[in-house]
Amino acid sequence: MAGKFVTVSEPADNVRVVVFRKNGKSKNKRSRGTKQVEQAVRSLVDANGTLMNMYVKKHKGSNRKTRDGWVKDMPINVFKANKKGFKQIKPLKILGF
C-alpha cells in the first residue's frame, strides 16, 4: 500500500490511523532548459553572499584595529573578499559542462 501513515491518539486511548496518499504524477516545477540557468544564477548568488559576508568580517576587524580603520583598509578588504568570493564560482559549471 503506497502512502504515508500518521497515528493520532485520542483521549479515550482509541487510536485512529489517517492515510495520506499522493494523487497522480507530481507537477514539474521548472520549464524545460532552465535547469542550467537556475544553477548558474544560484552559484553566482551564493558566491556573492560569501563575498559580502567576508567583506563585513574584514570591515569589522579593521574598525576594531584602528580608528576609521575601515576607510584605510577598504581597498585591501574588498580585494580579499573578492578573492574569496570568486573562488566559489566554478566557470565550467556555470556554462553547463
DADA-V648102 format. One line per field, one symbol per residue. burial: # if it has 9 or more other C-alpha atoms within 8 Angstrom, else .. Layout:
burial->???
//
This chain:
burial->...................................##.###.##..######.##..###.##.....##..##..##.###.###..#....#...
//
